[in-house]
Amino acid sequence: MEIILLSKINKLGDSGKVINVKSGYARNFLIPTGKAILANKKNIESFEAQRIALEQENISKILTAKERAEKIQKINSITILSKVGKAGKIFGSVGIRNIIKEIMLLGLKVNKKEIRLPNGLLRKVGEHRVIFQPHQKVSIDFIVNIIEKK
């Protein structure tokens, strides 16, 4: 039985793919749960129109993500003041919330899911590389500089 996948399913394919599966699997699981529809001429045409609209929406999301990434890249680095103990270790740690707070002070809005700390929480004084990823296909690096609060 030919069906059109409405969502990504492991070992079958991505959304929008027309595949051939056993009729029982399609009738008893995929179609009732809304993960697929029957692949007839009408459904294929309507899904193509939806797919084109989704692709255009995705392109616009990527463009806005690139614009936001360029704004962050212009900043290049952020400085955070922190109390420091022995051997350059800071009291506590600097996390995503602290970084977002500093970015917001510069007038940019950032979601906590868009910031990645490749080496975990920042616990030492110095420069640290942080990744800003507003979209799956768009990411840039910027520097967080932690200095001692006097």
C-alpha positions as CSV (number, residue, x, y, z in Angstrom):
1,M,0.0,0.0,0.0
2,E,1.4,3.4,-1.0
3,I,1.3,6.1,1.7
4,I,2.6,9.7,2.2
5,L,4.5,10.2,5.5
6,L,3.3,13.2,7.4
7,S,6.1,13.1,10.0
8,K,9.6,11.6,10.2
9,I,9.5,7.9,11.1
10,N,12.7,6.0,11.9
11,K,13.6,3.3,9.3
12,L,10.8,4.5,6.9
13,G,11.7,8.1,5.9
14,D,11.2,11.8,6.3
15,S,8.0,13.8,6.1
16,G,6.5,14.0,2.6
17,K,8.1,10.8,1.3
18,V,5.9,8.4,-0.7
19,I,6.6,4.9,0.4
20,N,5.2,1.4,0.0
21,V,4.4,-0.4,3.3
22,K,2.3,-3.5,4.3
23,S,-1.4,-2.7,4.2
24,G,-2.0,-3.8,7.8
25,Y,0.8,-1.5,9.1
26,A,-0.7,1.4,7.2
27,R,-4.4,0.8,8.1
28,N,-3.8,-0.2,11.7
29,F,-1.1,2.1,12.8
30,L,0.2,4.8,10.5
31,I,-3.1,6.2,9.2
32,P,-5.0,6.1,12.5
33,T,-2.2,7.8,14.4
34,G,-1.9,10.6,11.8
35,K,1.6,9.7,10.8
36,A,0.6,9.0,7.2
37,I,-2.1,9.4,4.6
38,L,-3.1,7.2,1.7
39,A,-1.2,8.1,-1.5
40,N,-3.8,8.9,-4.0
41,K,-3.7,11.6,-6.7
42,K,-5.7,14.1,-4.6
43,N,-3.5,13.7,-1.5
44,I,-0.3,13.9,-3.4
45,E,-1.3,17.2,-5.0
46,S,-2.4,18.7,-1.8
47,F,0.7,17.6,0.1
48,E,2.9,19.0,-2.7
49,A,1.3,22.4,-2.1
50,Q,1.9,22.1,1.6
51,R,5.4,21.0,1.2
52,I,6.3,24.0,-1.0
53,A,4.8,26.3,1.6
54,L,6.8,24.6,4.4
55,E,10.0,24.9,2.4
56,Q,9.4,28.7,1.9
57,E,8.7,29.1,5.6
58,N,11.9,27.2,6.4
59,I,13.9,29.4,4.1
60,S,12.5,32.5,5.8
61,K,13.4,31.1,9.2
62,I,17.0,30.4,8.1
63,L,17.3,34.0,6.8
64,T,16.1,35.5,10.1
65,A,18.5,33.2,11.9
66,K,21.4,34.4,9.8
67,E,20.4,38.0,10.5
68,R,20.4,37.4,14.2
69,A,23.7,35.5,14.0
70,E,25.3,38.5,12.2
71,K,24.2,40.8,15.0
72,I,25.8,38.5,17.5
73,Q,28.9,38.2,15.4
74,K,29.2,42.0,15.3
75,I,29.4,42.0,19.1
76,N,32.2,39.4,18.9
77,S,32.8,39.1,22.6
78,I,31.0,39.5,25.9
79,T,32.6,40.4,29.2
80,I,31.3,39.0,32.5
81,L,32.5,40.1,35.9
82,S,32.8,37.4,38.6
83,K,34.3,36.9,42.0
84,V,37.5,34.9,41.8
85,G,39.1,32.5,44.3
86,K,42.4,30.7,44.2
87,A,44.1,29.7,41.0
88,G,41.7,31.7,38.8
89,K,38.6,29.7,39.6
90,I,35.5,31.7,40.0
91,F,32.9,31.2,42.8
92,G,30.1,29.2,41.3
93,S,30.0,29.1,37.5
94,V,29.0,31.2,34.5
95,G,26.2,29.5,32.6
96,I,23.8,30.1,29.8
97,R,21.6,32.4,31.9
98,N,24.5,34.7,32.7
99,I,25.5,34.9,29.1
100,I,21.9,35.7,28.0
101,K,21.7,38.4,30.6
102,E,24.8,40.1,29.2
103,I,23.5,39.8,25.6
104,M,20.1,41.3,26.6
105,L,22.0,44.3,28.1
106,L,23.4,44.9,24.7
107,G,19.9,45.1,23.2
108,L,19.6,41.7,21.6
109,K,17.0,39.0,22.4
110,V,18.3,35.4,22.7
111,N,16.6,32.2,23.7
112,K,18.5,29.9,26.1
113,K,18.1,27.0,23.6
114,E,20.2,29.0,21.1
115,I,23.4,29.1,23.3
116,R,25.7,26.1,23.4
117,L,28.6,25.7,25.9
118,P,30.8,23.1,24.2
119,N,33.0,22.6,27.3
120,G,30.2,22.8,29.9
121,L,29.8,25.6,32.5
122,L,32.5,28.2,32.5
123,R,34.4,27.9,35.8
124,K,37.7,29.7,35.2
125,V,38.8,33.3,34.4
126,G,39.7,33.9,30.8
127,E,38.3,33.6,27.3
128,H,35.9,30.9,26.5
129,R,34.4,29.9,23.1
130,V,30.5,29.8,23.1
131,I,28.3,28.8,20.2
132,F,25.2,30.7,19.2
133,Q,22.9,28.5,17.1
134,P,19.5,30.2,16.3
135,H,18.7,27.5,13.7
136,Q,19.9,24.0,13.0
137,K,21.7,25.1,9.9
138,V,23.1,28.4,11.3
139,S,25.7,28.7,14.0
140,I,28.5,31.1,14.9
141,D,31.1,31.2,17.6
142,F,31.7,34.1,19.9
143,I,33.9,34.7,22.9
144,V,32.8,35.1,26.6
145,N,35.6,36.8,28.5
146,I,35.4,36.3,32.3
147,I,37.3,38.8,34.4
148,E,37.8,39.3,38.1
149,K,35.3,41.6,39.9
150,K,37.2,43.9,42.2
